[in-house]
């Protein structure tokens, strides 16, 4: 990154999906793919299925509400001000029953580019299991 960048509240590339509304606060384009920040407003009933990353470290910083993070050996309920770091190769699931907000930091990942790619898919693309599996793997996301 050669120049400063200011992204104000409510600004940044945004993707509004059925379960969450994401604002890209730091694009991996600006950090040579090393880092990205995503502000994620979780809609009530948010559920992210079990997955892991081979390279990426994921850091969840909870801003509002409660987010349950489920691992093979335990479940953690995180609230405002809590930080949970998930290193590579750790299977995890996330759930937010009542809705909330978190900042997710991705080290060695381009999750912002994954969101961008998802935003261009059709309903039939989402229904194509093999396509979705290949797109996920392209961005270091591995599901069961």
Buried (B, 14 or more C-beta within 10 A) or exposed (E): EEEEEEBEEEEBBBBEEEBBBBBBBBBBEBBEBEBBBBBBBBBEEBEBEBBBBEEBBBBBBBBBBBBBBBBEEEEEEBEEEBEBEBEBEBBBBBBBBEBBBBBBBBBBBBBBBBBBBBEEBEEEEEEEEEEBEEBBEEBBBBEE
